[in-house]
Amino acid sequence: MDDDDGGIQEEPAPPPPPPPPPPLRRLLTATRSGGSRWVDGSEVGSSESAPWSLDGDRSLRLSVDSAASAGGASGGGGGGGPLSRASSGAFRRRFGKQPRRVDSLDVEAMSVRGAHGHSSKEISMLSTVAMAFQTLGVVYGDMGTSPLYVFSDVFSKVPIKSEVEILGALSLVMYTIALIPFAKYVFIVLKANDNGEGGTFALYSLICRYAKVSLLPNQQRVDEDISSFRLKLPTPELERALSVKESLEKNPVFKNILLFLVLMGTSMVIGDGILTPSMSVMSAVSGLQGRVPGFGTDAVVIVSILFLILLFSVQRFGTGKVGFMFAPILALWFINLGTIGIYNLAKYDISVVRAFNPVYIYLFFQTNGIKAWSALGGCVLCITGAEAMFADLGHFSVKSIQVAFTAVVFPCLLIAYMGQAAYLMKYPFAVERIFYDSVPEILFWPVFVIATLAAMIASQAMISATFSCIKQAMALGCFPRIKIIHTSKKVMGQIYIPVMNWFLMVMCIIIVATFRSTNDIANAYGIAEVGVMMVSTALVTLVMLLIWQTNLFLVMCFPVIFGSVEFVYLTAVLSKIQEGGWLPLAFSSLFLCIMYTWNYGSVLKYQSEMRGKISLDFILDLGSTLGTVRVPGIGLVYNELVQGIPSIFGHLLVTLPAMHSTIVFVCIKYVPVPYVPFEERFLFRRIGQKDYHMFRCVARYGYKDVRKEEHGFFEQLLVETLEKFLRKESQEMALEASAMAVERDDVSVVSDIPSSPVEAGDLHVPLLSDQRLGDGTQTFITEGNTPVLPTSSISEEDPSLEYELESLREAIASGFTYLLAHGDVRARKESFFTKKFIINYFYAFLRRNCRAGTATLKVPHSNIMRVGMTYMV
């Protein structure tokens, strides 16, 4: 039931089951006609064996909104009414299955085929190969273009004095690629996906499903019935996992640290998205220096800026239209890297294969000391884009990414770096333009064109990743609402965010015009990438402890090995802060402050709404007219509460001269899963008696779901779902009433439970088939999987249902009105100065400039009615 903060606590585990009973045909639980219900249908969990028990003392658990109101102002709500009447009536026999709690909102999800399982369909080898080919254009663009600038940056810190520097740097690059992208990401991190989705937010949502670590207390038990919410079964390591789970849930410090890590990782991805286009495009264009007479630094800057403007200008057409040639171009790029590398090895010095011996790494550090440590900041550039292997997982499969890296990317990159090292063995002073100088003269212009296209593709991948991170942060309540344009009708993940696009373009132009050199930009490059890697290491370690329940020794090996290596690289890149490394930290800090402030303010606002909930007793005392005039129409009251009546409704009753005949409290809620199946999206619940015509609708979305439906489509879908709910409710009540009539005539009552007539409004006895109540119980005849009931109970329409449906049709004909709160969030007077500054100024500024929620549905202004409110937090 509800806790004081509005969260949902776990139900106690049922007792161990006795010997299995005869099969259950159908189980329905009853409430009075005006209340809500929970239903454990035979089509859901029919394969589970659950205990049966005699429960005559405990009252039926009702998931009514009055229970939510009990945590509000009144402390009791309306939930006590039906329970007290039930206790004063006849004793009830509760001979039923102890079901797992299914929220009364859930109607459609119970009839979804396969709603509680995952498809085990295997992807064919041909499809995997085709998908692996596509990953070359999306996932590996950034890492694939790193040979353009890695050695030039490394040897700008360590001058070449002998072959030790060349072989040591090559060995460092080779083992860095083998350890981080290959060992860590390909074999471990990719497996920590959230139903096929990757990235820091995917890891966070995965952890949120197993432990209640979200700071927003809107979790519901019914969310676990979403098909993509599948939890892992217990293992022998369960005890340790439960202790980790308990520590995370009970300690708010751990929750805040976890959220901070996720937001920091996301902000660093955005910061990386600002530097990658600048670095990649400028590195490719700089190849013209020395080849074209008079093409100096100014020309490189101007041409790079023109390419950047072109790159960001075409983003509005979508990655589907812009990038349909990405995979072939990157495939050609990797082939060029491999063939040129083999050519250089054969022509110049094949003995560089000695770099496979890690002893040269030791000699490199022994010979160059502190300079070698500084050169690690250039070495880390060879793995920039490694996080994209995990972040872009949602577009592909784990196996396709593994195949592409193992069969194409990894060997081509190693051969490319070995070829450049072989060229340096003969021409050690060609480090500044090592990539283009090592290209055969006849292939320069084709390679230059392909390199420029590959650089733009690498930039495109990071821009798309930035858009995706912003959308996921918005969905999880960690970023202000901004305009998102969906550029593809077929691929839901292809989006375009105009504000971020032009912001990235302006920042990239400023960076290129200010730094004017790839080596200077490289000093700023890599800090964000290493930071994201360390965040992913920490989160995957937590996944190992909490979800995978891996052996403790193996769990500790993961952060010790990979975390220590990444920490060494982090110390090296942090040494370049004064040389430009401050830039990605500044961008990351800016977005971190925005995201954390928005989440902090949103949580405080939600808690304020929970405290201000209206008691259901107050609504019931007003009567079905709600103390005003009810006029035809449907009023959609938007709020963030999943339970209880929001305080905005009280303001509407006081402010408006009349109220709509049908009221629906709509809550748009994001759950910690990537996608919510369409059939499981809308949940309904009745509030009050039937003549009140008040309902609650919770529309659930995953953090990667697309909300682009027009308001007309949304309204039609909502009404159709509401009508389905009403018919389902009427059918269940007819079955219950018929079952009660048959049971009163045919079923013997246990001697120690007195029999008495059922009073109106009492809780009805659940319908149980083929079960015995004591020694004298007769069996209830069944046919197939459903009880045989009088024909009249099923065939005849309920008059109250027809009346309610007719009222609903009249309300639809009169139109929809969106009732919104135009809220102002202010800190309490007794709050600290820091909180006042954050809430009253920074958070208020973000709220004033963010996008209105109704803009997503494109609701006409004539259909919107706003009520001013002030939330004191």
C-alpha positions, 0 to 999 in steps of 0.5 A: 500500500501507500507509504507516507511519501506516496511510494509503493511498498512491496507486498509481503511474500506469500507463505510457502504453498501447500500441495497443489490444488485442483486447477483454478478455472477463473478467479475474480475479486469483487468490490461494490459497483462504485469502487475499484478492483484488482483482478487476477485473471486466469489468462495471467499467471495461469501457469503459476501455482500459488497457495490457497488459504482461508482468509476470513479476518483480513479485509480485501485489499482495494487499490482505490484512490481513497487509499492514496488519499489516506496519506494526504490531508485527511489521513483516511480518505474514502477508503474506510467507507466500504471496508467499515460497511463490509465489517459490519455486514456478514462474515465473508469467506475468503477461500482464494488464491493469494495473488500477486498484487495486480493494480486495478488500473490494469485492464488491457495488459491482461489480455495481451498475448505473451505480455509477460514473456520475451520473444526467444526468436533467434536472429539468423547469421545472415541478418547478424552479418548484415547488421554488423555491416550497418554498425560500421557507419553508426558505431565505429565512426569515431574510433575508426577516424582516430588514426588521423591524429593519435600518433601526431598527438602522442609524439608531440609530447615525446620526441622520437629519439630511437625505436623505443619511442615508436615501438613503445607508443605502438604497444601502448595503442595496441594494448589499450584497444585490446583491453578497453574496447575489446575485453571490457566492452565487447565481452562484458559491458555489452551484456549489461544491456536493458532489453537491448538498450545501452548507455548510462541511462539504460544501466540506471533504469535497469538498476531502478527496476531491481532496487527502488533508487529513483528519487521520484516516488511514482513507482507502482506494483503494476509496472512490473507487469509490463512485458519488458520489465522482466526481472531475473530469477534468484540465484545462490548469490541472492543474499548478497544482492538483497543486502546491496539492494537494501543498502541502496533503497534505505540510504538516500546518500547512495541514491544521490550518488548513483544519480550523480554518476549517471548524470555526470556520465550523460553530461560528459557524452554531451561534452564529447559531442561538442569536441568530436565534430571539431576534432574529426573534421579539422583533422581530415581537412588538415591533410590539404596542408602541404599538398595544396600550395598556399593552403595554410592554417587560416584556410584549414579553419575556414574550410572546417567551419564550412564543413561544420555548417553543412554537417549541422544544417542537414541534421533536420533531414534526419539520420535516415536520409543523411546517413543511408551511405554511412556503412559503405563509406566506413567499410571502404575507410576500414579497407583503406586503413588495412590495405595502406597499413599492409603496404607500409609494413611490407615497404618500410619495416615489418619488424614493428610487430615486435610491439606485441611484446609489452616489454616495450611499454616498460622501456617507453616509460623508463626512457621518457619518464614523466613525458611518457605519462603525459603522452598517455593523454594522446594514446587515449584518443585511440579509444574515443568512441568506445562508449558508442559501442554500448550507447548505440546498442539499441539500434543493433544487437550485441552479436552484430557489434561483437562481430563487426569489432572482432572481424573488421574494426579491431584488425584494421585499426591494429594494422593501420597503427602498425603501418604508421609505426613502420613509416615512422621507423624510416621517416621519424620526423613526419609525425605532424602529418603521419597519416597523410604522409604514409599514404601512397602518392597515387591514393592521396586524393581518394583517401582524402575524400574518404577520410573527410566523409568518414570524419563527418560520419564520426561527427554524425554518430556523436551528434545522434548520441547527444540527441538520444542522451537528451531525450532519455534524460527528459524521459526520466525527469532529468532535463527540461522539456525541449522540442524534439522532431522525429525524422523517421516514421519507420525508425522511432529512434531517429530524432532531431533536437533543433536547440541542441543542434544549433548550440552544438554548431555554434560551440564547434565553430567557436572551438575551431576558430579559437584553437586553430590546430588539431593538437590543441583540440586534442589536448581538450579531447579525451577527458569526457570519454575517459570519464564516461568509461569510469562511470560505466565501470562503476554502474556495471560493477553494481549490475554485477552485484545486484542483478547478475549476482556474480562471484564476488572475486570476479566482481572485484576484478572488473573495477580493479583491472579496468577501473585502475587503467582508466584512472591512470588515463584520467590522471594523464588527460587531467594534466592537460587542463591548462592546455584546453582540457578545461573546455569539456569539463566546463561543458559537462559541468554546465549540463550536469548543473542543468540536469541535476537542478531539474531533477531536484526541483521536479522531485520537490514539486512532486513531493509537494503535490503528494502532500497537497492531495485532496481527500476522497471524503471531501469529494464524496461529501460534495456529491455527484455534482461536485458542488457545481454544475456539470456540463457535457464534455470531457475534462482531462486534468493533467497531473503527475500523481499516479495516486490520489486526487491532485490539488489542482482539482480543488482549484478548478472547482473553486475557480470554474463556474461549471465542471465537465460531465466526465473527468479524467485525471491523466498522468503521463508517466515514464517507467524504467524500461526502454519501451512499453508495448502499445497494448500495455500503455493505458491503465484506467481506474474509477474514482468514486461512485458511477454517478461521479463519472470520474476516472484516472488514466495513467499513460506509461512510456519507456525512456526511448518511446516516442510521443508524437501522436496528435491530440485527436489520436490521443483522445480517440485512443483514450476514449476507446480504452475507457469504453473497454474498461467500462465494458470489462468492469460491467462484465466482471460485475455480472459474473460476480453477481451471478456467481454469488447467486449460484453460491447462495443456492448451492454451496454449503457454508462452513459451520463456524462462519455464520451465514447472512444475506449479502447487504448492498455494497458489501464485498462479494465472495470471489468466484472459485471453481472446482474447490472445496470449502470444508467437508460439505462443499459442493463443486461448481460446474465448469465447462472448459476454462470458464464457469457456466453462468446463467445466460441472462447474466452475460447476454443482457447489457447492464442498464447502468453500463448503457447509461454510462456509455451514452453519457460518455458519447454525449461528453465526446460530442461536446469536446475535450478540454485540457485542464492544466496547472500553470504552476510556480515553484517557490522555496519555503521561507525557512529554507536555506539560501542555497535551496532558495537560489536554486529553486527560486532562480535557476529552476524557475528560469528553466521552467519558464523557458522549457516547452509546455507539456501540451505542445507534445500533443499539439493541442489547440489553445482554445482547448486549454484551460490553465489555473495558476498555482504556487507549490511551496517546496 
